Amino acid sequence: MTFSTQSPSNQNPHIRILCVDDPAVKLYAETGDLVSDWSKRTGISVEIVILPWEKYPDTIFSGLKSGCVDFDIVMLPGYFWLPGFVANGWLTPLTNLITSHTPEWQAYDYDDILSAIRKELEIDGTIYLLPSFSEVQIMYYRQDLLEKAGYSSLQSPVSLQSWLEIASRLNDPSNGLYGTHFKGASTESMVEWLPFYTAAGGVLPDGSTSKCFPDKTIIESMKQLMAFLPYCRADVGQSDNASLFSLLTGGNVGIVNHWSGQLGPIMNKSVNSYATKYGFASLEHPWGTVWAFGIPSTSNNKDAAFSCLLNLTGETADLQQGKYSGSPARHSSFIDQQALNTYPWFPALLQCIERKNTFPSSPEFADLMGELYSISHQIFSGEISAEDSARKLSCRLDLQ
């Protein structure tokens, strides 16, 4: 999917932006003030290329590795990818661009970005990214069902034990209601397991100085996760974002821990008749990242790209993310009274961001993720036991 503001000119730069197909990106494709009006003011044409997630990693990695990436701005998920991108020299440090755009940078107010988000925009104090939207785990729960089950309120943050108790009490599959659910598909499973690992005292190794996952912690966390599975729909091992969207908009699940970047479309009252029935909370140990924009080192239009980037990620754009992703990244958005009245999840979301665990900032951690996705997916699919998961992980890491 491609959106262009105007035909490229031989005299002025033409900016190409690569985005993943996510609710947040509709903001840039649909909102004239952010793209079209900026293009008219500057005379710089903008082309936005939107790819589905299935094609996105291969496109961006193959282009950057070959040095032939044909984009001036690319979108990436914080510390999932940033450490490796920086280590490979694929991204432009924004330091010199900030210096050459001092008035724009001062107006941008970088310090307004929440500190937990800013952390994932930088490596060793150097800024490489600017945020599109925050992406953290947040609990969605049916307030009406909790009240019927005897809960007067749900204290945030929520412990795993409280979550399990609520899921067991709300579970009524014969009437199409599941106590809880997870994204157990092989592309999602690791992050679903991580709150359990952290609650068991686990700390992710950086993949460089350590690759150790204590067997006891792996087993304990997997067993705790498995205790939730009887209260999930049978297809939990294949479930993804679309599955959670269907369950939440259909009113078919009691309580889930799901990405905040899906809040906008899920809580859209035109597609979700249950939207007003949901409450929101933070887990004790949520995980998260930030989807953000960077400038490839191969771009020939770095100055124009940086100016465009400031426009795409400034205060106005961030506040508008309430409607699209539902998950902004700036302090100013979370204290805007109109936004608070419109987006009732903002207080809980802010707590989630402030509490979120962050992935290691070493590029070597990426080498461990494949194994973590694999064993957690097999747990969700019922293919292995908790003990098997520890043995498999240990054996596979020993072979690396």
Order of alpha helices (4+ residues) and beta strands (2+ residues): beta-beta-alpha-alpha-beta-alpha-beta-alpha-alpha-alpha-alpha-beta-beta-beta-alpha-alpha-alpha-alpha-alpha-beta-alpha-beta-beta-alpha-alpha-alpha-alpha-alpha-alpha-alpha
